[in-house]
Amino acid sequence: FFEFIQRVCSECRETNGCPVAIKPGCGGFGIRNFLTLFLSIEVSKAMLEVSQAKAAGDVDRQTFAQGMVGTFTDQLNESNPILTAISDAMTVEGSLKTQLNRAMAENDDDTVCILRNKLEKASEAKRVGNSKLMECSKKYKERMKALRENS
């Protein structure tokens, strides 16, 4: 597994034409990549288990491992758009916080009010996404539990 992280220099411009300051951060390996990495590893391990069980003629083990492949793959597919929504909301949140700080420094009360409302909506979108992600995780935890109990 290789991951290449590239920090893109600021191509965004302020209203005065100057580049927007680049915010410090981890460089890109966040929750989305982390969850995807671990689910991908679990899928790979389960696929290997399917192959080994098939080679050994162990039909029960093969069926169980194939169930794991399906479960992890389904979780990966279901969680991806949720993670995208969370990531998008966080990006909007960060941008709005920067704009809000600028508007507050300029004592622009009307803009501050507008930006606070937009920030609340972005924060709510993130909360909703996190809640959906927790529901998704719980669903697949239960599916794995049922798979283990029924094998």
C-alpha positions in Angstrom: 0.0 0.0 0.0 1.4 3.4 -1.0 -0.1 6.7 -0.3 1.3 9.9 -1.9 0.4 13.1 -0.1 0.8 16.4 -1.8 0.2 19.7 -0.3 -1.0 22.0 -3.0 0.3 25.6 -2.7 -2.3 28.2 -2.3 -4.0 28.9 -5.7 -6.9 30.6 -4.0 -6.8 34.3 -3.9 -8.0 36.9 -1.4 -10.2 39.7 -2.7 -7.0 41.8 -2.9 -5.4 39.3 -5.2 -2.9 37.9 -2.7 -2.7 34.1 -2.2 -4.8 32.7 0.7 -2.6 31.5 3.5 -2.2 27.8 3.7 -3.5 26.3 6.9 -1.4 23.8 8.8 -2.6 20.2 8.9 -1.7 16.6 8.7 -1.4 16.6 4.9 -4.3 14.5 4.0 -4.4 11.1 5.9 -7.7 11.7 7.7 -10.6 9.6 8.8 -11.7 8.8 5.3 -8.4 7.3 4.3 -7.9 5.6 7.6 -11.3 3.8 7.5 -10.8 2.9 3.9 -7.4 1.6 4.5 -8.5 -0.7 7.3 -11.6 -2.0 5.5 -9.4 -2.7 2.4 -7.0 -4.6 4.6 -9.9 -6.6 6.1 -11.2 -7.4 2.6 -7.8 -8.5 1.4 -7.3 -10.8 4.5 -10.8 -12.2 4.0 -10.1 -12.9 0.3 -7.0 -14.7 1.2 -9.0 -16.7 3.7 -11.5 -17.6 0.9 -8.6 -18.8 -1.3 -7.0 -20.8 1.5 -10.3 -22.4 2.5 -11.1 -23.3 -1.1 -7.7 -24.9 -1.6 -8.1 -26.9 1.6 -11.6 -28.0 0.6 -13.1 -26.4 3.7 -16.5 -25.3 2.4 -17.7 -23.9 5.8 -14.6 -21.8 6.3 -14.8 -20.6 2.6 -18.5 -19.6 3.1 -17.7 -17.7 6.3 -14.7 -15.9 4.7 -16.8 -15.0 1.6 -19.4 -13.6 4.0 -16.7 -11.4 5.5 -15.6 -10.2 2.1 -19.1 -9.2 1.3 -19.7 -7.5 4.6 -16.5 -5.5 4.5 -17.0 -4.6 0.9 -20.6 -3.5 1.5 -19.4 -1.4 4.5 -16.7 0.2 2.3 -19.2 1.1 -0.4 -21.9 2.4 2.1 -19.5 4.4 4.2 -17.7 6.1 1.2 -20.4 8.7 0.4 -20.9 9.4 4.1 -17.2 10.1 4.6 -17.3 12.3 1.5 -20.1 14.3 3.0 -18.3 14.7 6.3 -15.1 15.7 4.5 -17.0 18.3 2.4 -18.7 19.7 5.4 -15.4 20.0 7.2 -13.8 21.8 4.2 -16.7 24.3 4.1 -16.5 24.7 7.9 -12.8 25.6 7.7 -13.3 28.1 4.9 -16.2 29.7 6.7 -14.2 30.0 9.9 -11.5 31.9 8.0 -14.0 34.2 6.4 -15.8 34.7 9.8 -12.5 35.7 11.5 -11.8 38.2 8.7 -15.3 39.7 9.0 -15.0 40.0 12.7 -11.7 41.7 12.4 -13.2 44.2 10.0 -16.2 44.7 12.3 -18.6 43.7 9.5 -21.6 42.7 11.6 -23.9 41.8 8.7 -21.3 39.5 7.1 -20.6 38.0 10.6 -24.2 37.1 11.0 -24.5 35.5 7.6 -21.3 33.5 8.0 -22.3 32.3 11.5 -25.6 31.0 10.0 -23.7 29.2 7.2 -21.2 27.9 9.7 -24.0 26.4 11.8 -25.4 24.7 8.7 -22.0 23.2 7.8 -21.5 22.1 11.4 -24.9 20.4 11.3 -24.1 18.7 8.1 -20.9 17.3 9.7 -22.9 16.2 12.8 -25.4 14.4 10.6 -22.7 12.7 8.6 -20.9 11.6 11.8 -24.2 10.2 13.1 -24.8 8.3 9.8 -21.3 6.9 10.0 -21.9 5.7 13.5 -25.1 4.0 12.4 -23.3 2.4 9.4 -20.5 1.1 11.7 -23.1 -0.3 14.1 -24.9 -2.0 11.3 -21.8 -3.8 10.0 -20.6 -4.6 13.5 -23.9 -6.4 14.0 -23.6 -8.1 10.6 -20.2 -9.4 11.5 -21.4 -10.6 14.9 -24.3 -12.5 13.2 -21.9 -14.0 10.6 -19.6 -15.3 13.4 -22.5 -16.6 15.4 -24.0 -18.4 12.4 -20.8 -20.1 11.3 
